[in-house]
């Protein structure tokens, strides 16, 4: 989604939830190229080892792999669980509360 659309959706459905969101911007290659992920990692001083990419599609799986960081696929989004597995998903969660547990557990 364009950056404008991402910001509008977040404002409408998740106000005050996220510190930073980024959608597609001119001059930054689209997913699955890792440039946007790397830019956010740089902005927050995060390493690949301390970053997890969360998504709901085969493009998101490829983006996480290309960025060299952890990847968690959510099964309630754009693709089915079977499609995610066929695309190489190795970590999947079926509910938001599971996602919270996975993300918190990453740094342990």
Number of C-alpha atoms within 10 A of each C-alpha: 11 12 14 12 13 15 17 13 12 14 13 9 9 11 11 9 9 9 5 10 10 16 13 16 13 8 6 12 12 15 17 18 18 19 16 20 23 18 14 15 16 11 10 10 9 13 13 15 11 12 21 19 18 19 20 21 21 19 15 22 26 19 24 25 17 15 21 18 18 19 22 21 27 24 20 13 12 13 15 14 20 10 15 23 15 11 15 13 21 13 15 20 17 13 11 12 9 13 17 11 11 16 15 10 9 12 9 5
